[in-house]
Amino acid sequence: MDVVKYQKVEDALELIRPYLKADGGDISLVEVTDDFVVKVKLLGACNGCPMSYQTMKNGVEQVLKKEVPELKQVITVEN
């Protein structure tokens, strides 16, 4: 795993966490693949929330792509 890639994504997630935590949720970085797909897990109130898809696409993915332009995609994993 490329530590620099991982740290850039983790730093970007730190910008998002306060908003998720305000609603009782959180996010965990699972993996950054070699082709720059980011895998995350939604935690707390965000896990299973009906709005989680919107949170991912309109919130998390947009912020991550802005902060880490080389990012290709953000996907949610269950485990």
URBELHU-V425469 format. One record per residue. N is the residue number from 0. RES is the residue in one letter. PSI is psi in degrees with one decimal (NA if undefined). Layout:
n	res	psi
N	RES	PSI
N	RES	PSI
//
This chain:
n	res	psi
0	M	137.5
1	D	111.4
2	V	-36.3
3	V	-46.2
4	K	-47.9
5	Y	-45.3
6	Q	-38.0
7	K	-42.3
8	V	-43.2
9	E	-40.9
10	D	-40.3
11	A	-37.9
12	L	-30.9
13	E	-26.9
14	L	-28.1
15	I	-33.5
16	R	-44.0
17	P	-35.1
18	Y	-40.1
19	L	-41.7
20	K	-31.1
21	A	-26.1
22	D	14.1
23	G	16.2
24	G	-173.4
25	D	177.3
26	I	143.1
27	S	133.4
28	L	122.1
29	V	-47.1
30	E	148.4
31	V	112.9
32	T	166.9
33	D	-30.4
34	D	18.0
35	F	43.2
36	V	130.5
37	V	128.8
38	K	126.7
39	V	162.0
40	K	127.8
41	L	137.3
42	L	165.2
43	G	-136.7
44	A	-22.6
45	C	-27.4
46	N	114.6
47	G	-0.9
48	C	138.0
49	P	-23.2
50	M	5.7
51	S	-34.5
52	Y	-44.2
53	Q	-40.5
54	T	-44.1
55	M	-51.5
56	K	-43.4
57	N	-10.2
58	G	-75.2
59	V	-53.5
60	E	-40.9
61	Q	-45.0
62	V	-45.5
63	L	-41.9
64	K	-31.8
65	K	-43.1
66	E	-28.8
67	V	81.0
68	P	-26.6
69	E	-6.7
70	L	137.6
71	K	-43.8
72	Q	152.6
73	V	127.4
74	I	152.7
75	T	135.5
76	V	154.5
77	E	-38.0
78	N	NA
//
